[in-house]
Amino acid sequence: MSGALSHLRVIDLSRILAGPWAAQTLADLGAEVIKVERPQHGDDTRGWGPPFLKDDNGHDTSETAYFLCANRGKRSVTIDIATPDGQELVRRLVATADVVIENFKVGDLTRYGLDYASLCAIKPDLVYCSITGFGQTGAMRGHAGYDFMIQGMGGLMSLTGEADNVPGGGPKKVGVPVADLMTGMYACVAILASLARRDRHGVGEHIDMALLDCQVAMLSNQAQNYLISGAIPKRYGNAHPNVVPYQSFPTEDGHVILAIGNDGQFQRFCRLAGLDHLSTDARFRTNADRVTHRDELAPLIAAAMQTRTTASWCEELGRNAVPCGPINRLDQTFEDEQVLHRGMRMDLRHPVGATVPLVANPIRFTTHPIEYGDPPPLLGQHTDLVLSDVLGMSNAEIDQLRTQGVL
């Protein structure tokens, strides 16, 4: 059976990560995604290597890991939108589509006649999603925004890392570009909501997504802590501001994360760790008590945790419903029995003569599982096919545009 969004066509004018991530999610769900890229250059991330995908003979190809992570299931078309003929091609493609995703600077596409107002005149029910660093309005609307700086401006880095008085302390960015990724996911939700409204009322939408907005929104409980209390949150490293013990502890051979979320779990942990006396100590009976006395409790737990191996703790605590887990390297993550069982690594055959390993979409449909289509495309791989099939252009017309440098 075809994917849930197989009736939709998406024109992806975006590059790097937030926009492509949203478009890839729609492609995973069955949408036809046509990625429009610059001739000769393509998406910026096509040059963000190494590492590069290796072919069957172990040699590097031109395909970067970064590009591969966010562009499966798409068809790549090269069009120079700086030319009048290229602009007209994009307008013709949009006339056949349901969604446009773009992440140009505010106003950039207006000069090409590819902004929302221009395309809405062609297709009034178009869902058009603009992704920028700071949004379409406000004093910073024209500024470029990248994930790292957004993590800093949006408050996340002030919460991430050890306290300043701890060796190696200070604000830290998250190890993956979460502002980009969350903006891509919020964009995907907004697109689907707009399509639902379109299907009911026949109207289009211009979605204004900003990395900064999404970063602030995802501060979640930490933001609410501040808004309710007025106290600026501290950095707790691997500990939790509201739940104790909820942090990592050294073991005999590594580390284990305790994620104890209620008093019953704490009592079970104390029994299994030989620390029964702590569960009845007035300082530690409830979570509120433990948060107040975290500096007294943590060293007592730490001493006990160092007496056994990580595997031993995880086996016994897990078997007794005490939430815990190791801190895995990525090789250990992708070798983990549960990760393997859930199929979170997948492989697709790539036209460069290689099998490309990819991280699967985490959505699990019970009756209609996701069926993955094409691997991330080569630059311009589908130009002729799309222009002939979607726009009905002849080979001679396509060759003429290529000669003129439009494709």
Secondary structure, DSSP 8 states (H G I E B T S, - for coil): ---TTTT-EEEE---SSHHHHHHHHHHHTT-EEEEEE-TTT-SGGGG--SSEEE-TTS-EEEEEHHHHTT-TTEEEEE--TTSHHHHHHHHHHHHT-SEEEE---TTGGGGGT-SHHHHHHH-TT-EEEEEESS-SSSTTTTS---HHHHHHHTTHHHHSS--TTSTT-S----SS-HHHHHHHHHHHHHHHHHHHHHHHH---EEEEEEHHHHHHHTTHHHHHHHHHH-------TTS-SSSSSEEEEE-SSSEEEEE--SHHHHHHHHHHTT-HHHHTSTTTSSHHHHHHTHHHHHHHHHHHHTTS-HHHHHHHHHHTT--EEE---HHHHHH-HHHHHTT-EEEEEETTTEEEEEE------SSS-------S--TTTTHHHHHHHTT---HHHHHHHHHTT--
